[in-house]
Amino acid sequence: MRYLLASAAVVLLVAGLAGVVLGESDDSPGLQLLGGLLVIGGVAIGVRVLRVPR
């Protein structure tokens, strides 16, 4: 379960960063916002995975 959450965090980070970059090049504030939210979600999941004891 821990590896699944860690991989989900990585996927969210990559998708969020891609959304921010593509939204910036297209001048789309909505895509940048969604990308930023995905990055924040990925960081939150990553922190939770690291903080929860096994």
Beta strands, then each sheet from edge to edge (+ up, - down):
end
